[in-house]
Amino acid sequence: MVQATTMPRNETGITAAVARLAEQFADRLQTGQSLREQHGHTTTWIETQAPDAVVFPTSTEEVADIVKICAEFGVPVIPFGTGTSLEGHVNAPAGGICVDMMRMDAILELHQEDLDVVVQPGVTREQLNTYLRDQGLFFPIDPGANASLGGMVATRASGTNAVRYGTMKDAVLSLEAVMADGTVIRTASRAKKSSAGYDMTRLLVGSEGTLGLITEITLRLQGIPEAIRSARCSFRSVDEACRAVMMTIQYGIPVARIELLDELSVRAANQHSGLELPEVPLLLLEFHGSEAAVVEQAETFAQIAEEFGGFDIAATSTAEERNKLWQARHDMYWACLGLRPGAKGISTDVCVPISRLAECVSAARARAEEMGLMAPVVGHVGDGNFHALLLIDMDSHEERAKADEFIGWLNDLAISMEGTCTGEHGIGQGKRPYLQRELGETTRFMAAVKAALDPDNILNPGKIL
Ligand SMILES: Cc1cc2nc3c(=O)[nH]c(=O)nc-3n(C[C@H](O)[C@H](O)[C@H](O)COP(=O)(O)OP(=O)(O)OC[C@H]3O[C@@H](n4cnc5c(N)ncnc54)[C@H](O)[C@@H]3O)c2cc1C
């Protein structure tokens, strides 16, 4: 069973840092137990490890002040967005100060002609898209939760649109960050490309708060396409659905979204979102482009799907129908919890090369069934990325042990297929053993980077490595 990391606490330093921060931040420093606990766990199965205090800065200068105080006393600093990460990312194994970024939620500059925007880290993806809607622009990266953009940068998040628009790795042009000694840096300019030195932007993207605190983000935007068309298609088996996905991608259809729901997930969506879909494996798709292009893409997909036994193929082009379908997809986590009331959902995330997708998903489903685990599968399958959501009675030692065994087995399987132990959720505490297995010696060089940038290990300690 993956246990929370344990680390020694620096009691004297923590007491001194909390006192100094209280002087500067007054009631924006909170030490109440429930607030601390709420900030010391995420939607995770790893037990809560609360920080000693939560502070709410409103500017980069304040973040730098917090980090300098914590550096002086050798106290952990844990940045926090909306707390939706899934692998114990914001736990505080050595206590310390949680820096809640959600009051830094301004959209600072929109450069319409350059298709970019500068935001503070507490802006959420939905907030940004609401702001952009009237400008004919959108920000495509859409994790299932309404996460903060700072958290999304820090976890290198992605979502249903990644197959067409990429992940946070592709969307971030530049960052402002507070480093471990309190220095404020900017990693790049607003230029669309640059060969200027080491790529500090991409080093911070996915660093999970362990290398710096992100205080400003410059993001690439996309124009809202002239036409959007959604489609759905049912299959007799997950294997057939995955083979249709592989062929669609290999054929070069520029799908904007292609999502798999297995039959259990479809049942959950029907119950939760009032849909009436056939309870068999389902692909949900979206096509972006000109009116003619989206019709052509949808027709080509339909031909491919039929070759693999796809049926009940339906296209939707009204915004209302489309939104209902995609909202149901985004609500899948909560919908699946309804399949086993009282159970906890453990979402495990792997990604394999597209040519191994059908084999990996089919093996995962067979193994879960063999082990007697209820584990609906959903996936951003256009990228070879899928999640099994294990519905577990956390009071049952036997079920927890089985879940642990399944997760280990699935991660090893993905790695053995030249895939990864996480396509988008990140490492946090939960995936640390698999990172070692996936990258081996490389983790030694990752540790060297961490030691160079944060020699006293105060930034979100106990995560990734
Ligand atoms: C229902 C559900 C569906 C999800 N679906 C997806 C999905 O489709 N794709 C996907 O990628 N993820 C998904 N996730 C996971 C989660 O939403 C993402 O990991 C998200 O990016 C986390 O953002 P957050 O604001 O909640 O960050 P938090 O959970 O608050 O923090 C995550 C990590 O980022 C660090 N951090 C936060 N803010 C900063 C900052 N300003 N500077 C430096 N470090 C910072 C934290 O220290 C922590 O290590 C899902 C989660 C849930 C609950």
The ligand as an SDF file (V2000), in Angstrom:
LIG
                    3D

 53 58  0  0  0  0  0  0  0  0999 V2000
  -12.5890   14.9890  -11.0710 C   0  0  0  0  0  0  0  0  0  0  0  0
  -11.1790   15.2310  -11.4760 C   0  0  0  0  0  0  0  0  0  0  0  0
  -10.8380   15.1320  -12.8110 C   0  0  0  0  0  0  0  0  0  0  0  0
   -9.5320   15.3940  -13.2170 C   0  0  0  0  0  0  0  0  0  0  0  0
   -9.2280   15.3180  -14.5510 N   0  0  0  0  0  0  0  0  0  0  0  0
   -7.9810   15.6270  -14.9640 C   0  0  0  0  0  0  0  0  0  0  0  0
   -7.6520   15.6220  -16.3570 C   0  0  0  0  0  0  0  0  0  0  0  0
   -8.4850   15.3450  -17.2060 O   0  0  0  0  0  0  0  0  0  0  0  0
   -6.3940   15.9790  -16.7020 N   0  0  0  0  0  0  0  0  0  0  0  0
   -5.4480   16.3210  -15.7750 C   0  0  0  0  0  0  0  0  0  0  0  0
   -4.3280   16.6710  -16.1490 O   0  0  0  0  0  0  0  0  0  0  0  0
   -5.7280   16.3060  -14.4510 N   0  0  0  0  0  0  0  0  0  0  0  0
   -6.9610   15.9830  -14.0260 C   0  0  0  0  0  0  0  0  0  0  0  0
   -7.2430   15.9980  -12.6940 N   0  0  0  0  0  0  0  0  0  0  0  0
   -6.1910   16.3320  -11.7170 C   0  0  0  0  0  0  0  0  0  0  0  0
   -6.1040   17.8340  -11.3550 C   0  0  0  0  0  0  0  0  0  0  0  0
   -7.2900   18.5260  -11.6770 O   0  0  0  0  0  0  0  0  0  0  0  0
   -4.8960   18.4780  -12.0500 C   0  0  0  0  0  0  0  0  0  0  0  0
   -3.7220   17.8670  -11.5750 O   0  0  0  0  0  0  0  0  0  0  0  0
   -4.7930   19.9860  -11.8360 C   0  0  0  0  0  0  0  0  0  0  0  0
   -3.8100   20.4760  -12.7080 O   0  0  0  0  0  0  0  0  0  0  0  0
   -4.4530   20.3910  -10.4210 C   0  0  0  0  0  0  0  0  0  0  0  0
   -4.6490   21.7900  -10.2910 O   0  0  0  0  0  0  0  0  0  0  0  0
   -4.9760   22.4340   -8.8600 P   0  0  0  0  0  0  0  0  0  0  0  0
   -5.1770   23.8900   -9.0390 O   0  0  0  0  0  0  0  0  0  0  0  0
   -6.0840   21.7210   -8.1990 O   0  0  0  0  0  0  0  0  0  0  0  0
   -3.6020   22.1620   -8.1110 O   0  0  0  0  0  0  0  0  0  0  0  0
   -3.3460   21.6350   -6.6380 P   0  0  0  0  0  0  0  0  0  0  0  0
   -3.9540   20.2970   -6.4450 O   0  0  0  0  0  0  0  0  0  0  0  0
   -3.7160   22.6940   -5.6810 O   0  0  0  0  0  0  0  0  0  0  0  0
   -1.7600   21.4970   -6.6920 O   0  0  0  0  0  0  0  0  0  0  0  0
   -1.1710   20.5520   -7.5450 C   0  0  0  0  0  0  0  0  0  0  0  0
    0.3410   20.6660   -7.4900 C   0  0  0  0  0  0  0  0  0  0  0  0
    0.7370   21.9060   -8.0380 O   0  0  0  0  0  0  0  0  0  0  0  0
    1.4790   22.6810   -7.1020 C   0  0  0  0  0  0  0  0  0  0  0  0
    1.0740   24.0630   -7.3110 N   0  0  0  0  0  0  0  0  0  0  0  0
   -0.1710   24.5910   -7.2750 C   0  0  0  0  0  0  0  0  0  0  0  0
   -0.1200   25.9040   -7.5690 N   0  0  0  0  0  0  0  0  0  0  0  0
    1.1740   26.2180   -7.7970 C   0  0  0  0  0  0  0  0  0  0  0  0
    1.8800   27.4100   -8.1380 C   0  0  0  0  0  0  0  0  0  0  0  0
    1.2450   28.5640   -8.3340 N   0  0  0  0  0  0  0  0  0  0  0  0
    3.2290   27.3530   -8.2770 N   0  0  0  0  0  0  0  0  0  0  0  0
    3.8930   26.1940   -8.1190 C   0  0  0  0  0  0  0  0  0  0  0  0
    3.2830   25.0460   -7.7980 N   0  0  0  0  0  0  0  0  0  0  0  0
    1.9430   25.0450   -7.6410 C   0  0  0  0  0  0  0  0  0  0  0  0
    1.0980   22.1090   -5.7470 C   0  0  0  0  0  0  0  0  0  0  0  0
    2.1230   22.3040   -4.7990 O   0  0  0  0  0  0  0  0  0  0  0  0
    0.9050   20.6470   -6.0860 C   0  0  0  0  0  0  0  0  0  0  0  0
    2.1440   19.9860   -6.1240 O   0  0  0  0  0  0  0  0  0  0  0  0
   -8.5470   15.7280  -12.2580 C   0  0  0  0  0  0  0  0  0  0  0  0
   -8.8990   15.8130  -10.9050 C   0  0  0  0  0  0  0  0  0  0  0  0
  -10.1960   15.5620  -10.5090 C   0  0  0  0  0  0  0  0  0  0  0  0
  -10.5390   15.6770   -9.0610 C   0  0  0  0  0  0  0  0  0  0  0  0
  1  2  1  0
  2  3  1  0
  2 52  2  0
  3  4  2  0
  4  5  1  0
  4 50  1  0
  5  6  2  0
  6  7  1  0
  6 13  1  0
  7  8  2  0
  7  9  1  0
  9 10  1  0
 10 11  2  0
 10 12  1  0
 12 13  2  0
 13 14  1  0
 14 15  1  0
 14 50  1  0
 15 16  1  0
 16 17  1  0
 16 18  1  0
 18 19  1  0
 18 20  1  0
 20 21  1  0
 20 22  1  0
 22 23  1  0
 23 24  1  0
 24 25  2  0
 24 26  1  0
 24 27  1  0
 27 28  1  0
 28 29  2  0
 28 30  1  0
 28 31  1  0
 31 32  1  0
 32 33  1  0
 33 34  1  0
 33 48  1  0
 34 35  1  0
 35 36  1  0
 35 46  1  0
 36 37  1  0
 36 45  1  0
 37 38  2  0
 38 39  1  0
 39 40  1  0
 39 45  2  0
 40 41  1  0
 40 42  2  0
 42 43  1  0
 43 44  2  0
 44 45  1  0
 46 47  1  0
 46 48  1  0
 48 49  1  0
 50 51  2  0
 51 52  1  0
 52 53  1  0
M  END
$$$$
